[in-house]
Amino acid sequence: MDTQVKEEVLTLEEILAGLKQSHHLILWNDDTNTFDHVIHCLIKYLDYTEQQAQKIAWTVHHDGKCIILEGSYTEVEVYRKILQQEGLTVSVE
């Protein structure tokens, strides 16, 4: 029986692209946090302007969730931990 093994060769760019896969930090609506607290956290930790933070807060209020950050898993996970410590309901996808 003749079995052939096909070797897959990846370029450095392809390997790096795989490492840089994009992850999302999701902010979820909850009945605990006030608009002011959510807006404060978005401005303080994610450098959103007040207007951007207000828009996100309203999106979360109406749609139930909003992507607030996109990046590497490590980067997104750092902000997830910070915002969770502030009491926000967040997850990584």
C-alpha positions as CSV (number, residue, x, y, z in Angstrom):
1,M,0.0,0.0,0.0
2,D,1.5,3.3,-1.1
3,T,0.8,6.1,1.3
4,Q,2.0,9.6,0.6
5,V,2.5,12.2,3.2
6,K,1.9,15.7,2.0
7,E,4.0,18.3,3.9
8,E,2.4,21.7,4.4
9,V,4.8,24.6,4.2
10,L,3.8,27.9,5.6
11,T,5.4,31.2,5.1
12,L,6.5,33.4,8.0
13,E,3.7,35.8,7.1
14,E,1.1,33.0,7.3
15,I,2.4,31.9,10.7
16,L,2.3,35.5,12.0
17,A,-1.2,36.1,10.6
18,G,-2.4,33.0,12.6
19,L,-0.8,34.3,15.8
20,K,-2.5,37.7,15.3
21,Q,-6.0,36.2,14.9
22,S,-8.5,38.8,16.0
23,H,-10.5,38.4,19.2
24,H,-13.3,40.6,20.4
25,L,-14.1,42.0,23.8
26,I,-17.8,42.1,24.2
27,L,-19.6,44.4,26.7
28,W,-23.0,42.9,27.8
29,N,-26.0,44.7,29.2
30,D,-26.8,44.1,32.8
31,D,-29.1,45.4,35.5
32,T,-26.2,46.3,37.8
33,N,-24.1,49.1,36.2
34,T,-25.2,52.6,35.6
35,F,-24.7,54.4,32.3
36,D,-22.3,56.8,34.1
37,H,-20.1,53.9,35.4
38,V,-20.0,52.2,32.0
39,I,-19.1,55.4,30.3
40,H,-16.4,56.2,32.9
41,C,-14.8,52.8,32.5
42,L,-14.8,53.0,28.7
43,I,-13.1,56.5,28.8
44,K,-10.6,55.6,31.6
45,Y,-9.4,52.2,30.3
46,L,-10.1,52.1,26.6
47,D,-9.5,55.8,25.8
48,Y,-12.9,56.4,24.2
49,T,-14.1,59.9,24.0
50,E,-17.2,60.7,26.1
51,Q,-19.4,60.8,23.0
52,Q,-18.0,57.4,21.8
53,A,-18.6,55.9,25.2
54,Q,-22.1,57.2,25.4
55,K,-22.9,55.7,22.0
56,I,-21.5,52.3,23.1
57,A,-23.5,52.5,26.3
58,W,-26.7,53.1,24.4
59,T,-25.9,50.3,21.9
60,V,-25.4,47.9,24.8
61,H,-28.7,49.1,26.4
62,H,-30.7,48.6,23.1
63,D,-28.9,45.6,21.5
64,G,-27.8,43.7,24.7
65,K,-24.1,43.8,23.7
66,C,-21.4,45.6,21.8
67,I,-17.9,44.9,20.6
68,I,-15.7,47.3,22.5
69,L,-12.2,46.1,21.5
70,E,-10.6,44.0,18.8
71,G,-7.1,42.6,19.1
72,S,-4.9,39.7,20.1
73,Y,-6.2,37.3,22.7
74,T,-3.6,38.6,25.2
75,E,-4.5,42.2,24.7
76,V,-8.3,41.6,24.9
77,E,-7.9,39.3,27.9
78,V,-6.1,42.1,29.8
79,Y,-8.9,44.5,29.3
80,R,-11.5,41.8,30.1
81,K,-9.9,41.4,33.5
82,I,-9.7,45.1,34.2
83,L,-13.3,45.8,33.2
84,Q,-14.6,42.7,35.2
85,Q,-12.8,44.1,38.2
86,E,-14.8,47.3,37.7
87,G,-18.0,45.2,37.7
88,L,-18.8,45.3,34.0
89,T,-20.1,42.2,32.3
90,V,-17.6,41.4,29.5
91,S,-16.5,38.3,27.5
92,V,-13.9,37.4,24.9
93,E,-15.0,35.9,21.5
